[in-house]
């Protein structure tokens, strides 16, 4: 599930503060402190355009392992290792 706070901010640009963590208890307010009615259909269908970056970062080997890969297998070997993750999570 996408981060609801990110989705709300992406769909409702007038939201200044968000309290709560679930669809049932979230209250979003604008700059005047007025509650904003959230379009949950839009928020729930929103996809974070940077999701591929988070997934790649979680799967890439550590920097130490990447440097070790370069030392033992050269740049081409390292590129092959990294390409596997890049192919798995392509830019949209």
PyMOL commands that place a pseudoatom at each C-alpha (Angstrom):
pseudoatom trace, name=CA, resn=UNK, resi=1, chain=A, elem=C, hetatm=0, pos=[0.000, 0.000, 0.000]
pseudoatom trace, name=CA, resn=UNK, resi=2, chain=A, elem=C, hetatm=0, pos=[1.283, 3.467, -0.839]
pseudoatom trace, name=CA, resn=UNK, resi=3, chain=A, elem=C, hetatm=0, pos=[2.075, 5.878, 1.950]
pseudoatom trace, name=CA, resn=UNK, resi=4, chain=A, elem=C, hetatm=0, pos=[-1.299, 7.541, 2.611]
pseudoatom trace, name=CA, resn=UNK, resi=5, chain=A, elem=C, hetatm=0, pos=[0.274, 10.821, 3.709]
pseudoatom trace, name=CA, resn=UNK, resi=6, chain=A, elem=C, hetatm=0, pos=[2.250, 11.088, 0.446]
pseudoatom trace, name=CA, resn=UNK, resi=7, chain=A, elem=C, hetatm=0, pos=[-0.847, 10.230, -1.568]
pseudoatom trace, name=CA, resn=UNK, resi=8, chain=A, elem=C, hetatm=0, pos=[-2.960, 12.814, 0.237]
pseudoatom trace, name=CA, resn=UNK, resi=9, chain=A, elem=C, hetatm=0, pos=[-0.348, 15.530, -0.312]
pseudoatom trace, name=CA, resn=UNK, resi=10, chain=A, elem=C, hetatm=0, pos=[-0.002, 14.584, -3.985]
pseudoatom trace, name=CA, resn=UNK, resi=11, chain=A, elem=C, hetatm=0, pos=[-3.768, 14.689, -4.606]
pseudoatom trace, name=CA, resn=UNK, resi=12, chain=A, elem=C, hetatm=0, pos=[-4.654, 17.604, -2.309]
pseudoatom trace, name=CA, resn=UNK, resi=13, chain=A, elem=C, hetatm=0, pos=[-2.083, 20.374, -2.715]
pseudoatom trace, name=CA, resn=UNK, resi=14, chain=A, elem=C, hetatm=0, pos=[-3.864, 22.567, -0.146]
pseudoatom trace, name=CA, resn=UNK, resi=15, chain=A, elem=C, hetatm=0, pos=[-3.198, 20.145, 2.734]
pseudoatom trace, name=CA, resn=UNK, resi=16, chain=A, elem=C, hetatm=0, pos=[-0.770, 21.540, 5.303]
pseudoatom trace, name=CA, resn=UNK, resi=17, chain=A, elem=C, hetatm=0, pos=[-1.057, 19.006, 8.137]
pseudoatom trace, name=CA, resn=UNK, resi=18, chain=A, elem=C, hetatm=0, pos=[-2.142, 15.397, 8.441]
pseudoatom trace, name=CA, resn=UNK, resi=19, chain=A, elem=C, hetatm=0, pos=[-2.888, 13.590, 11.685]
pseudoatom trace, name=CA, resn=UNK, resi=20, chain=A, elem=C, hetatm=0, pos=[-3.565, 9.859, 11.847]
pseudoatom trace, name=CA, resn=UNK, resi=21, chain=A, elem=C, hetatm=0, pos=[-2.247, 6.795, 10.095]
pseudoatom trace, name=CA, resn=UNK, resi=22, chain=A, elem=C, hetatm=0, pos=[-5.218, 4.979, 8.624]
pseudoatom trace, name=CA, resn=UNK, resi=23, chain=A, elem=C, hetatm=0, pos=[-7.997, 5.970, 6.260]
pseudoatom trace, name=CA, resn=UNK, resi=24, chain=A, elem=C, hetatm=0, pos=[-10.436, 5.750, 9.164]
pseudoatom trace, name=CA, resn=UNK, resi=25, chain=A, elem=C, hetatm=0, pos=[-8.603, 8.144, 11.485]
pseudoatom trace, name=CA, resn=UNK, resi=26, chain=A, elem=C, hetatm=0, pos=[-6.727, 10.566, 9.202]
pseudoatom trace, name=CA, resn=UNK, resi=27, chain=A, elem=C, hetatm=0, pos=[-7.653, 14.232, 9.481]
pseudoatom trace, name=CA, resn=UNK, resi=28, chain=A, elem=C, hetatm=0, pos=[-6.099, 16.625, 6.971]
pseudoatom trace, name=CA, resn=UNK, resi=29, chain=A, elem=C, hetatm=0, pos=[-6.180, 20.392, 7.391]
pseudoatom trace, name=CA, resn=UNK, resi=30, chain=A, elem=C, hetatm=0, pos=[-5.460, 23.352, 5.151]
pseudoatom trace, name=CA, resn=UNK, resi=31, chain=A, elem=C, hetatm=0, pos=[-3.532, 26.545, 5.957]
pseudoatom trace, name=CA, resn=UNK, resi=32, chain=A, elem=C, hetatm=0, pos=[-6.576, 28.016, 7.741]
pseudoatom trace, name=CA, resn=UNK, resi=33, chain=A, elem=C, hetatm=0, pos=[-6.948, 24.963, 9.973]
pseudoatom trace, name=CA, resn=UNK, resi=34, chain=A, elem=C, hetatm=0, pos=[-10.069, 23.836, 8.138]
pseudoatom trace, name=CA, resn=UNK, resi=35, chain=A, elem=C, hetatm=0, pos=[-10.533, 20.122, 7.578]
pseudoatom trace, name=CA, resn=UNK, resi=36, chain=A, elem=C, hetatm=0, pos=[-10.008, 19.015, 3.981]
pseudoatom trace, name=CA, resn=UNK, resi=37, chain=A, elem=C, hetatm=0, pos=[-12.357, 16.414, 2.507]
pseudoatom trace, name=CA, resn=UNK, resi=38, chain=A, elem=C, hetatm=0, pos=[-10.109, 13.684, 1.152]
pseudoatom trace, name=CA, resn=UNK, resi=39, chain=A, elem=C, hetatm=0, pos=[-10.839, 11.992, -2.174]
pseudoatom trace, name=CA, resn=UNK, resi=40, chain=A, elem=C, hetatm=0, pos=[-10.022, 8.465, -0.979]
pseudoatom trace, name=CA, resn=UNK, resi=41, chain=A, elem=C, hetatm=0, pos=[-10.609, 6.916, -4.398]
pseudoatom trace, name=CA, resn=UNK, resi=42, chain=A, elem=C, hetatm=0, pos=[-7.892, 9.116, -5.897]
pseudoatom trace, name=CA, resn=UNK, resi=43, chain=A, elem=C, hetatm=0, pos=[-5.557, 8.678, -2.920]
pseudoatom trace, name=CA, resn=UNK, resi=44, chain=A, elem=C, hetatm=0, pos=[-5.901, 4.887, -2.892]
pseudoatom trace, name=CA, resn=UNK, resi=45, chain=A, elem=C, hetatm=0, pos=[-5.236, 4.636, -6.628]
pseudoatom trace, name=CA, resn=UNK, resi=46, chain=A, elem=C, hetatm=0, pos=[-2.243, 7.031, -6.512]
pseudoatom trace, name=CA, resn=UNK, resi=47, chain=A, elem=C, hetatm=0, pos=[1.132, 5.492, -7.303]
pseudoatom trace, name=CA, resn=UNK, resi=48, chain=A, elem=C, hetatm=0, pos=[4.302, 7.072, -5.970]
pseudoatom trace, name=CA, resn=UNK, resi=49, chain=A, elem=C, hetatm=0, pos=[6.374, 7.984, -9.053]
pseudoatom trace, name=CA, resn=UNK, resi=50, chain=A, elem=C, hetatm=0, pos=[9.556, 7.353, -7.033]
pseudoatom trace, name=CA, resn=UNK, resi=51, chain=A, elem=C, hetatm=0, pos=[8.598, 3.856, -5.844]
pseudoatom trace, name=CA, resn=UNK, resi=52, chain=A, elem=C, hetatm=0, pos=[11.153, 2.223, -8.137]
pseudoatom trace, name=CA, resn=UNK, resi=53, chain=A, elem=C, hetatm=0, pos=[13.923, 4.182, -6.377]
pseudoatom trace, name=CA, resn=UNK, resi=54, chain=A, elem=C, hetatm=0, pos=[12.945, 2.856, -2.951]
pseudoatom trace, name=CA, resn=UNK, resi=55, chain=A, elem=C, hetatm=0, pos=[12.734, -0.704, -4.218]
pseudoatom trace, name=CA, resn=UNK, resi=56, chain=A, elem=C, hetatm=0, pos=[16.111, -0.457, -5.961]
pseudoatom trace, name=CA, resn=UNK, resi=57, chain=A, elem=C, hetatm=0, pos=[17.801, 1.031, -2.892]
pseudoatom trace, name=CA, resn=UNK, resi=58, chain=A, elem=C, hetatm=0, pos=[16.485, -1.802, -0.731]
pseudoatom trace, name=CA, resn=UNK, resi=59, chain=A, elem=C, hetatm=0, pos=[17.893, -4.462, -3.088]
pseudoatom trace, name=CA, resn=UNK, resi=60, chain=A, elem=C, hetatm=0, pos=[21.222, -3.003, -4.154]
pseudoatom trace, name=CA, resn=UNK, resi=61, chain=A, elem=C, hetatm=0, pos=[24.223, -4.564, -2.463]
pseudoatom trace, name=CA, resn=UNK, resi=62, chain=A, elem=C, hetatm=0, pos=[25.926, -2.421, 0.175]
pseudoatom trace, name=CA, resn=UNK, resi=63, chain=A, elem=C, hetatm=0, pos=[28.597, 0.003, -1.028]
pseudoatom trace, name=CA, resn=UNK, resi=64, chain=A, elem=C, hetatm=0, pos=[31.235, -2.244, 0.523]
pseudoatom trace, name=CA, resn=UNK, resi=65, chain=A, elem=C, hetatm=0, pos=[29.946, -5.238, -1.443]
pseudoatom trace, name=CA, resn=UNK, resi=66, chain=A, elem=C, hetatm=0, pos=[29.744, -3.171, -4.626]
pseudoatom trace, name=CA, resn=UNK, resi=67, chain=A, elem=C, hetatm=0, pos=[33.351, -2.042, -4.247]
pseudoatom trace, name=CA, resn=UNK, resi=68, chain=A, elem=C, hetatm=0, pos=[34.400, -5.638, -3.597]
pseudoatom trace, name=CA, resn=UNK, resi=69, chain=A, elem=C, hetatm=0, pos=[32.508, -6.676, -6.740]
pseudoatom trace, name=CA, resn=UNK, resi=70, chain=A, elem=C, hetatm=0, pos=[34.376, -4.048, -8.761]
pseudoatom trace, name=CA, resn=UNK, resi=71, chain=A, elem=C, hetatm=0, pos=[37.721, -5.185, -7.333]
pseudoatom trace, name=CA, resn=UNK, resi=72, chain=A, elem=C, hetatm=0, pos=[37.101, -8.871, -8.104]
pseudoatom trace, name=CA, resn=UNK, resi=73, chain=A, elem=C, hetatm=0, pos=[34.986, -8.663, -11.266]
pseudoatom trace, name=CA, resn=UNK, resi=74, chain=A, elem=C, hetatm=0, pos=[35.759, -5.262, -12.765]
pseudoatom trace, name=CA, resn=UNK, resi=75, chain=A, elem=C, hetatm=0, pos=[33.332, -2.563, -13.783]
pseudoatom trace, name=CA, resn=UNK, resi=76, chain=A, elem=C, hetatm=0, pos=[31.561, -4.844, -16.266]
pseudoatom trace, name=CA, resn=UNK, resi=77, chain=A, elem=C, hetatm=0, pos=[30.885, -7.451, -13.573]
pseudoatom trace, name=CA, resn=UNK, resi=78, chain=A, elem=C, hetatm=0, pos=[29.587, -4.755, -11.227]
pseudoatom trace, name=CA, resn=UNK, resi=79, chain=A, elem=C, hetatm=0, pos=[27.353, -3.337, -13.971]
pseudoatom trace, name=CA, resn=UNK, resi=80, chain=A, elem=C, hetatm=0, pos=[25.848, -6.799, -14.522]
pseudoatom trace, name=CA, resn=UNK, resi=81, chain=A, elem=C, hetatm=0, pos=[25.068, -7.087, -10.809]
pseudoatom trace, name=CA, resn=UNK, resi=82, chain=A, elem=C, hetatm=0, pos=[23.425, -3.665, -10.677]
pseudoatom trace, name=CA, resn=UNK, resi=83, chain=A, elem=C, hetatm=0, pos=[21.556, -4.198, -13.968]
pseudoatom trace, name=CA, resn=UNK, resi=84, chain=A, elem=C, hetatm=0, pos=[19.639, -7.114, -12.451]
pseudoatom trace, name=CA, resn=UNK, resi=85, chain=A, elem=C, hetatm=0, pos=[18.037, -4.791, -9.899]
pseudoatom trace, name=CA, resn=UNK, resi=86, chain=A, elem=C, hetatm=0, pos=[17.544, -1.974, -12.413]
pseudoatom trace, name=CA, resn=UNK, resi=87, chain=A, elem=C, hetatm=0, pos=[15.761, -4.365, -14.771]
pseudoatom trace, name=CA, resn=UNK, resi=88, chain=A, elem=C, hetatm=0, pos=[13.590, -5.693, -11.939]
pseudoatom trace, name=CA, resn=UNK, resi=89, chain=A, elem=C, hetatm=0, pos=[12.458, -2.154, -11.001]
pseudoatom trace, name=CA, resn=UNK, resi=90, chain=A, elem=C, hetatm=0, pos=[12.546, -0.022, -14.185]
pseudoatom trace, name=CA, resn=UNK, resi=91, chain=A, elem=C, hetatm=0, pos=[11.841, 3.686, -14.293]
pseudoatom trace, name=CA, resn=UNK, resi=92, chain=A, elem=C, hetatm=0, pos=[8.233, 4.234, -15.205]
for i in range(1, 92): cmd.bond("trace and resi %d" % i, "trace and resi %d" % (i + 1))
show_as sticks, trace
zoom trace
